[in-house]
Each structure stands twice: as C-alpha cells, then as structure tokens.
C-alpha cells in the first residue's frame, strides 16, 4: 500500500471538534485502540541521513513494517507491508 501523508498540529479543542464531527457525520462509534510504534536506525543514523524512517507498527496484534522516504516539500512517500 502506498500512502501520501500530511500532518497537522491540533489544539485539544480542535481535536475534540474534529472527533465530534466524525462521530456525527459518519455515524461512527469512536473507539480507542492501542497502537505501538517502534522506530529503527543504525548507530551512525544511516536512515536519518538518507531522509528515511523505518518503523514497525503493532496494532490489534498485527505488525506492519513501513519505510518512509521524506521528500523535500515535507511530504512523505511510504509503503506499508503487513508481517
């Protein structure tokens, strides 16, 4: 799976408003889930120097490996592979 990622910082108020909008608009029941992210690099920070991030994400007992290549415009290109 390829993804294009944008990140925004929200205040607590903005987050709560967005959450309420999603719940009401999509009639979605909001549930909390536990997600653990593990980030990897070499001792000499090879991936950092190559503008990349290596992550293993654990969610609902499933592991996903992701390698992200950071682009010059602050966006990312990544592929996520389930293990």
C-alpha positions as CSV (number, residue, x, y, z in Angstrom):
1,X,0.0,0.0,0.0
2,X,1.4,3.4,-0.9
3,X,0.3,6.5,1.1
4,X,0.8,10.2,0.9
5,X,0.9,11.8,4.4
6,X,0.2,15.3,5.7
7,X,0.4,16.1,9.4
8,X,-1.3,18.9,11.2
9,X,-1.0,20.0,14.8
10,X,-4.3,20.5,16.5
11,X,-5.2,22.0,19.8
12,X,-7.3,19.9,22.2
13,X,-10.3,22.0,21.3
14,X,-9.8,21.4,17.6
15,X,-9.2,17.7,18.1
16,X,-12.5,17.4,20.1
17,X,-14.4,19.3,17.5
18,X,-13.0,17.1,14.7
19,X,-13.8,13.9,16.7
20,X,-17.4,15.1,17.2
21,X,-17.7,16.0,13.5
22,X,-16.5,12.5,12.5
23,X,-18.8,10.8,15.0
24,X,-21.8,12.8,13.8
25,X,-21.1,13.0,10.1
26,X,-20.1,9.4,9.6
27,X,-22.3,7.9,12.4
28,X,-19.1,6.3,13.6
29,X,-18.7,4.9,17.1
30,X,-15.5,6.3,18.4
31,X,-13.3,3.5,19.9
32,X,-9.9,3.7,21.4
33,X,-7.3,1.3,20.1
34,X,-3.8,0.6,21.3
35,X,-1.0,1.1,18.8
36,X,2.7,0.8,19.5
37,X,5.3,2.2,17.1
38,X,8.9,1.1,17.0
39,X,11.4,3.2,15.1
40,X,14.8,1.8,13.9
41,X,18.0,3.3,12.7
42,X,21.7,2.4,12.8
43,X,24.2,3.7,15.3
44,X,25.6,6.1,12.7
45,X,22.0,7.3,11.9
46,X,22.1,6.0,8.3
47,X,18.4,6.1,7.6
48,X,18.1,9.6,9.1
49,X,21.0,10.8,6.8
50,X,19.2,9.3,3.9
51,X,16.0,11.2,4.8
52,X,14.2,8.0,5.6
53,X,12.3,6.5,8.5
54,X,11.9,2.7,9.3
55,X,9.0,1.8,11.6
56,X,7.3,-1.3,12.8
57,X,3.7,-0.6,14.0
58,X,1.8,-3.1,16.2
59,X,-2.0,-2.7,16.1
60,X,-4.6,-5.3,17.1
61,X,-1.9,-8.0,17.2
62,X,-0.7,-7.4,13.7
63,X,2.7,-6.0,12.8
64,X,3.2,-3.6,9.9
65,X,6.6,-2.6,8.5
66,X,6.9,0.9,7.0
67,X,9.8,2.6,5.2
68,X,9.2,6.3,4.6
69,X,11.2,8.5,2.2
70,X,10.9,12.1,3.2
71,X,10.6,14.4,0.3
72,X,11.9,18.0,0.0
73,X,8.4,19.5,0.4
74,X,7.9,18.0,3.9
75,X,5.7,15.3,2.5
76,X,6.4,11.5,2.6
77,X,6.2,8.6,0.3
78,X,5.9,5.3,2.1
79,X,5.0,1.7,1.7
80,X,3.4,-0.4,4.5
81,X,3.9,-4.1,4.5
82,X,2.0,-6.4,6.9
83,X,4.1,-9.2,8.5
